[in-house]
Amino acid sequence: MREKDIEQKIVADVKSRGGMCPKWVSPGLSGVPDRIVLMPGGRIGFIEAKAPGEKPGKLQVAMHRRLRGLGFKVFVIDSMEQINTALDEIGGRNESNENE
């Protein structure tokens, strides 16, 4: 499984919950997470997608710490199984669970 596969699943799952998940590219600001998660109700989180077993680099770890210090939720996801847990913590409806 590749990082790209995980990232595509994150985007699809956010969309299914009524949110948006744009790629975050920030020239001049190194280490930002891959995706900004924007959910209904003004909930925001950040996700760094990694291939299974990969870890964030030093600049990424520092940026994650800085974002968490500002009160944001930041997740490093390296498996499909971690996606729902992260999105549940960020917030927003999960349409696949609404009918249960």
ZIMOFEN-V204927 format. One record per residue. N is the residue number from 0. PHI is phi in radians with two decimals (NA if undefined). PSI is psi in whole degrees, 0 to 359 (999 if undefined). Layout:
BEGIN
N_PHI_PSI + N_PHI_PSI
END
This chain:
BEGIN
0_NA_140 + 1_-1.84_160 + 2_-0.97_319 + 3_-1.03_321 + 4_-1.12_317 + 5_-1.13_316 + 6_-1.08_318 + 7_-1.11_322 + 8_-1.18_321 + 9_-1.03_311 + 10_-1.04_315 + 11_-1.12_318 + 12_-1.19_322 + 13_-1.09_314 + 14_-1.06_320 + 15_-1.16_341 + 16_-1.67_7 + 17_1.54_14 + 18_-1.91_187 + 19_-2.21_152 + 20_-2.49_69 + 21_-1.24_151 + 22_-1.18_138 + 23_-1.80_113 + 24_-2.12_122 + 25_-2.31_89 + 26_-0.98_134 + 27_1.54_354 + 28_-2.24_98 + 29_-1.41_150 + 30_1.52_8 + 31_-1.19_148 + 32_-1.07_160 + 33_-1.11_320 + 34_-2.31_142 + 35_-1.73_127 + 36_-1.81_115 + 37_-1.96_113 + 38_-1.97_158 + 39_-0.92_149 + 40_1.45_12 + 41_1.36_19 + 42_-1.50_135 + 43_-2.30_140 + 44_-2.60_174 + 45_-2.27_141 + 46_-2.27_130 + 47_-1.83_115 + 48_-1.58_139 + 49_-2.37_153 + 50_-1.17_153 + 51_-0.87_128 + 52_1.49_348 + 53_-1.38_150 + 54_-2.09_154 + 55_-1.14_152 + 56_-1.35_174 + 57_-1.05_317 + 58_-1.12_321 + 59_-1.15_316 + 60_-1.04_317 + 61_-1.10_318 + 62_-1.19_320 + 63_-1.06_317 + 64_-1.07_318 + 65_-1.13_316 + 66_-1.13_318 + 67_-1.11_323 + 68_-1.08_333 + 69_-1.48_358 + 70_1.71_8 + 71_-1.56_154 + 72_-1.53_131 + 73_-2.28_131 + 74_-2.21_141 + 75_-1.89_119 + 76_-2.05_124 + 77_-2.20_16 + 78_-2.67_153 + 79_-1.06_327 + 80_-1.16_339 + 81_-1.45_345 + 82_-1.12_308 + 83_-1.06_321 + 84_-1.07_314 + 85_-1.10_314 + 86_-1.17_325 + 87_-1.08_320 + 88_-1.21_323 + 89_-1.20_318 + 90_1.99_173 + 91_1.86_150 + 92_-1.22_152 + 93_-2.05_96 + 94_-1.05_332 + 95_-1.23_340 + 96_-1.81_353 + 97_-1.17_331 + 98_-1.61_5 + 99_-1.52_999
END
